[in-house]
Amino acid sequence: MNSLERKKVTVITKYVSGAFSESDWFSFGQLTGKLKTIEAHPRLFRAMANHDDDYGYCVAEVLDDIFSEDSNLISEVIDHFDIDLWYQQKEPEKHERIFVSSVMKNADFWTEGYLKLFISHLSENKERMSAMKKTLSNWGISAFVAHEDIEPTREWMNEVEVGLETMEVMAAVVEPGFKKSDWCAQEVGFALGRKIDVIPLRAGMDPFGFFGKYQGIQIKGKFPESVSNEVTKLLLKKPKYRKLLLQSIPKAFTQLGSPEKLQQIDLLEDWSVISDEQMKSVLEGSALSAHEKTKSRNLIARVGAFPKPKVEAIDLLAEDLPF
């Protein structure tokens, strides 16, 4: 086990020592497949029943044997018993260092400074989702497309889980077969459990269950670029995403060539979803060239972007005046 895994085992040990009953130990054994290891300990259940002082030591001994043999079980146990949520309430600062910071460090597939959007989709849609990911990046949205973003050397489930834990919003491509997919259903359920907004992208099927309440976008027959534009426009209408996007859009625009950048600016103006002051901030942060400023001169003038510095009048003394 590495140092972070040992810290997590320490947290599990504290939880188990204070909260476990005999039936919990039985559930733990079934979950991990280590029931024989638990039952074989000579003191564990006797110390628990008698509230002996060495019970915590017995717990640590058993857990160390189990997790040293298979450290992958650490995450399963934490998720099953909601130990991370318990620790968040008990030690919020330590929880941040152990459970949150480590996850963010592993989420290296997000573009830094962009809004994080997880796209839940059927595997056969990989090519269309990859195209959509590219067009979303033009708006400062970093999209996680599982079948594209996961490196072959990484464990698939772990990478998807990191994406789900660090996303800021989800888009679900709802089409025939989506409801029957265990992965898609679990991804949406994960988002709802985190109280993350889910944007249903209707591609021949309506959203269902608990995420049926969300406003969806009809995408059947539309190109990825058009869908990306609609998703962005919808997010800009929501204050909590508008704030993030107004920070990431200028960064994205600086990466675009003139034709694309001017096209995006025109679209943003046509949507009328941000104020003149916000548009001014976008323009000034987008590294516009002289040519781009000329093309956008009417918009620049309207919102008051790139104000010219005022020339201060020089107060000349009488003796400094020429004859």
HELIX and SHEET records of a PDB file:
HELIX    1   1 SER A    3  ALA A   19  1                                  17    
HELIX    2   2 GLU A   22  THR A   32  1                                  11    
HELIX    3   3 LEU A   35  ALA A   40  1                                   6    
HELIX    4   4 LEU A   44  ALA A   49  1                                   6    
HELIX    5   5 TYR A   55  GLU A   69  1                                  15    
HELIX    6   6 LEU A   73  PHE A   81  1                                   9    
HELIX    7   7 ILE A   83  LYS A   90  1                                   8    
HELIX    8   8 PRO A   92  HIS A   95  1                                   4    
HELIX    9   9 GLU A   96  VAL A  100  3                                   5    
HELIX   10  10 SER A  101  ASN A  106  1                                   6    
HELIX   11  11 SER A  123  ASN A  125  5                                   3    
HELIX   12  12 LYS A  126  SER A  137  1                                  12    
HELIX   13  13 ALA A  146  ASP A  149  1                                   4    
HELIX   14  14 TRP A  156  THR A  166  1                                  11    
HELIX   15  15 ASP A  182  GLY A  193  1                                  12    
HELIX   16  16 GLY A  209  LYS A  213  5                                   5    
HELIX   17  17 PRO A  224  LEU A  236  1                                  13    
HELIX   18  18 PRO A  239  PHE A  253  1                                  15    
HELIX   19  19 SER A  258  TRP A  271  1                                  14    
HELIX   20  20 ASP A  276  GLU A  284  1                                   9    
HELIX   21  21 ALA A  290  LYS A  295  1                                   6    
HELIX   22  22 ARG A  297  VAL A  303  1                                   7    
HELIX   23  23 ALA A  318  ASP A  320  5                                   3    
SHEET    1   A 5 ILE A 141  VAL A 145  0                                        
SHEET    2   A 5 LEU A 115  SER A 120  1                                        
SHEET    3   A 5 VAL A 169  VAL A 174  1                                        
SHEET    4   A 5 VAL A 198  ARG A 202  1                                        
SHEET    5   A 5 ILE A 217  GLN A 218  1                                        
END                                                                             
